[in-house]
Amino acid sequence: MKIKQLFVSLALTLSLLGTAYASDREESISRAQKAGRVFKEVMNTPEGIPSGLLNTAKCIAVIPGAKKIAFVVGVSEGKGVATCRNEAGSWSAPLFIALKGGSFGWQIGGSSTDLVLLFMNDRALNSLLTDKFKLGADASIAAGPVGRDAAADTDAAMSAEILSYSRSKGVFIGVSLTGAVVEEDVTGNESMYGDVNRHEILKGRVPAPASADVLLRELEAQTK
């Protein structure tokens, strides 16, 4: 009787784990698809990211629908993906990441905000290869210039390791991400790729999932 109960309990546990894994994978697929749509929408606006900056960025992160979870001054959270140029010059499969902390202040109230981060040099790229890093401390960050034809040699673009872009309800807005922590979303990566580390993903050694097609195609179209 005890053995039968043990097998029943084991079967139930495996069933629950399978359900949780499937749910995590569905969320990861949805997130990659949303990131692609957000980036495409951003680049289809006159206020989009300057081409010169996109062409020189080492990595790009897209966090769709980051939310502020306290009124006026509070913390923010969001989940997204990051992709880096590999040795062949194309873009890697997306690494799943999470953003936590940092104040959005009055700038966006309580609304949901799409974020795009450009990692402009090797130090910024290397920050993505760590478990987590703090914006403004481990890597300098500044709001990037907007406009497809805007000059890429502004003070912010020349000095910051990471440039941030934000959009709420279709409007580009200012947002402070200083103090926010970016970390690997281990659950998201495991549900999509299995037992693969972030170095292999960002260095282009892992095939990109179909859910990332829109994002990667748009990046290839927008960059040289």
C-alpha positions as CSV (number, residue, x, y, z in Angstrom):
1,M,0.0,0.0,0.0
2,K,2.8,2.4,0.9
3,I,4.6,1.6,-2.4
4,K,1.4,2.4,-4.3
5,Q,1.0,5.7,-2.5
6,L,4.7,6.5,-3.2
7,F,4.2,5.9,-7.0
8,V,1.0,8.0,-6.9
9,S,2.8,10.8,-5.2
10,L,5.7,10.6,-7.6
11,A,3.4,10.6,-10.6
12,L,1.6,13.7,-9.3
13,T,4.8,15.5,-8.6
14,L,6.1,14.8,-12.1
15,S,2.8,15.9,-13.6
16,L,2.9,19.2,-11.7
17,L,6.5,19.8,-12.8
18,G,5.6,19.1,-16.4
19,T,2.8,21.6,-16.2
20,A,5.0,24.2,-14.6
21,Y,7.7,23.7,-17.3
22,A,5.1,24.0,-20.1
23,S,3.8,27.2,-18.6
24,D,7.3,28.7,-18.2
25,R,8.1,27.8,-21.9
26,E,4.8,29.4,-23.1
27,E,5.7,32.6,-21.2
28,S,9.2,32.6,-22.7
29,I,7.9,32.1,-26.2
30,S,5.4,35.0,-25.6
31,R,8.1,37.2,-24.3
32,A,10.4,36.7,-27.2
33,Q,7.5,37.5,-29.6
34,K,6.5,40.6,-27.7
35,A,10.1,41.8,-27.7
36,G,10.1,41.5,-31.5
37,R,6.9,43.4,-31.9
38,V,8.0,46.2,-29.6
39,F,11.4,46.7,-31.3
40,K,9.7,46.7,-34.7
41,E,7.2,49.3,-33.6
42,V,9.9,51.5,-32.0
43,M,11.9,51.4,-35.2
44,N,8.8,52.3,-37.3
45,T,8.4,55.6,-35.6
46,P,10.1,58.9,-36.5
47,E,11.4,59.1,-32.9
48,G,13.1,55.7,-33.3
49,I,16.7,54.9,-32.3
50,P,19.4,56.5,-34.5
51,S,20.8,54.0,-37.0
52,G,24.4,55.0,-36.2
53,L,23.9,53.8,-32.6
54,L,22.3,50.6,-33.6
55,N,25.1,49.8,-36.0
56,T,27.7,50.2,-33.3
57,A,25.9,48.5,-30.4
58,K,27.4,45.3,-29.1
59,C,24.1,44.0,-27.7
60,I,20.5,45.1,-27.5
61,A,17.9,44.3,-24.8
62,V,14.2,44.7,-25.2
63,I,11.9,44.7,-22.1
64,P,8.3,44.9,-23.1
65,G,5.8,46.3,-20.6
66,A,8.1,47.0,-17.6
67,K,5.9,48.1,-14.7
68,K,6.3,50.5,-11.9
69,I,4.9,48.9,-8.7
70,A,4.7,51.9,-6.4
71,F,3.2,55.3,-6.8
72,V,5.4,58.3,-7.7
73,V,8.7,57.0,-6.4
74,G,9.0,53.2,-6.4
75,V,10.6,50.2,-7.8
76,S,10.2,48.8,-11.3
77,E,10.2,45.3,-12.7
78,G,10.1,43.7,-16.1
79,K,11.2,40.7,-18.1
80,G,12.7,40.8,-21.5
81,V,15.4,39.4,-23.8
82,A,18.9,40.4,-24.8
83,T,20.9,39.5,-28.0
84,C,24.5,40.2,-28.9
85,R,26.4,40.3,-32.2
86,N,28.4,37.1,-32.7
87,E,31.7,36.6,-34.4
88,A,30.1,36.4,-37.8
89,G,28.3,39.8,-37.2
90,S,24.8,38.4,-36.9
91,W,22.6,38.4,-33.8
92,S,22.6,35.7,-31.2
93,A,19.6,33.8,-29.9
94,P,18.0,35.8,-27.1
95,L,19.1,35.6,-23.5
96,F,16.1,35.9,-21.1
97,I,16.7,38.6,-18.5
98,A,14.8,40.4,-15.7
99,L,15.0,44.0,-14.5
100,K,14.3,44.8,-10.9
101,G,14.5,48.0,-8.8
102,G,15.2,51.6,-9.8
103,S,12.8,54.5,-9.6
104,F,10.7,55.6,-12.5
105,G,9.6,58.7,-10.7
106,W,6.9,61.0,-12.0
107,Q,8.0,60.3,-15.6
108,I,5.6,57.5,-16.3
109,G,3.2,57.4,-13.4
110,G,1.8,53.9,-13.0
111,S,1.8,52.9,-16.6
112,S,3.5,50.1,-18.4
113,T,6.6,51.1,-20.3
114,D,8.6,49.4,-23.1
115,L,12.3,49.6,-22.6
116,V,15.2,49.2,-25.1
117,L,18.8,49.1,-23.9
118,L,21.8,49.5,-26.2
119,F,25.1,48.0,-24.8
120,M,27.7,50.1,-26.5
121,N,31.1,48.6,-25.6
122,D,32.8,45.4,-24.5
123,R,32.5,46.3,-20.8
124,A,28.7,46.7,-21.2
125,L,28.6,43.4,-23.1
126,N,30.6,41.6,-20.4
127,S,28.1,42.8,-17.8
128,L,25.5,40.6,-19.5
129,L,27.7,37.6,-19.0
130,T,27.5,38.0,-15.2
131,D,24.7,36.7,-12.9
132,K,23.5,40.3,-12.4
133,F,24.7,43.9,-12.6
134,K,23.5,47.3,-11.4
135,L,22.8,50.0,-13.9
136,G,24.7,53.2,-13.1
137,A,27.2,51.3,-10.8
138,D,28.5,48.3,-12.7
139,A,27.8,49.9,-16.0
140,S,27.1,53.6,-16.8
141,I,23.7,54.4,-18.3
142,A,22.1,57.4,-20.0
143,A,19.0,58.2,-22.0
144,G,19.9,57.8,-25.6
145,P,19.2,60.5,-28.4
146,V,16.1,59.8,-30.4
147,G,15.3,60.3,-34.1
148,R,16.4,57.9,-36.8
149,D,18.8,60.5,-38.3
150,A,19.9,62.0,-35.0
151,A,23.7,62.4,-34.5
152,A,25.2,59.4,-32.7
153,D,28.1,61.5,-31.2
154,T,26.1,63.2,-28.5
155,D,27.6,63.5,-25.0
156,A,25.4,60.7,-23.7
157,A,26.3,58.4,-26.6
158,M,30.0,59.1,-26.3
159,S,30.2,58.6,-22.5
160,A,27.6,56.0,-21.5
161,E,28.2,52.3,-21.7
162,I,24.5,51.6,-21.9
163,L,21.9,53.8,-23.6
164,S,18.2,53.6,-22.6
165,Y,15.1,54.2,-24.6
166,S,11.5,54.0,-23.2
167,R,8.1,54.2,-24.7
168,S,4.7,54.5,-22.9
169,K,1.4,54.4,-24.9
170,G,3.3,55.1,-28.1
171,V,5.2,58.1,-26.8
172,F,8.9,58.3,-26.1
173,I,9.5,59.4,-22.5
174,G,12.3,60.0,-20.0
175,V,13.0,57.3,-17.5
176,S,15.6,56.8,-14.8
177,L,17.0,53.3,-14.6
178,T,19.9,54.1,-12.4
179,G,20.0,51.6,-9.5
180,A,18.0,49.0,-11.3
181,V,19.5,45.5,-11.4
182,V,19.6,43.4,-14.6
183,E,19.9,39.7,-14.0
184,E,19.6,36.5,-16.0
185,D,16.2,34.9,-15.9
186,V,17.3,31.4,-15.3
187,T,13.8,29.9,-15.5
188,G,13.2,31.6,-18.9
189,N,16.4,30.3,-20.3
190,E,16.1,26.8,-19.0
191,S,12.5,26.5,-20.3
192,M,13.6,27.6,-23.8
193,Y,17.1,26.1,-24.1
194,G,17.5,23.5,-21.4
195,D,20.9,23.2,-19.7
196,V,22.8,25.9,-21.6
197,N,24.7,28.7,-20.1
198,R,24.4,32.4,-21.0
199,H,27.9,32.5,-22.6
200,E,26.9,30.0,-25.2
201,I,23.6,31.8,-25.9
202,L,25.1,35.3,-26.3
203,K,28.1,34.1,-28.3
204,G,25.8,32.6,-31.0
205,R,26.4,28.9,-30.2
206,V,22.8,28.2,-29.6
207,P,20.2,28.1,-32.4
208,A,17.6,30.9,-32.1
209,P,14.0,29.7,-31.4
210,A,11.3,30.5,-33.9
211,S,9.7,32.8,-31.4
212,A,12.7,35.2,-31.8
213,D,12.3,35.4,-35.6
214,V,10.6,38.9,-35.7
215,L,13.2,40.4,-33.4
216,L,16.2,39.0,-35.1
217,R,14.9,39.8,-38.6
218,E,14.2,43.4,-37.6
219,L,17.6,43.7,-36.1
220,E,19.3,42.3,-39.3
221,A,17.2,44.8,-41.3
222,Q,18.1,47.8,-39.2
223,T,21.8,47.2,-38.7
224,K,24.8,46.7,-40.8
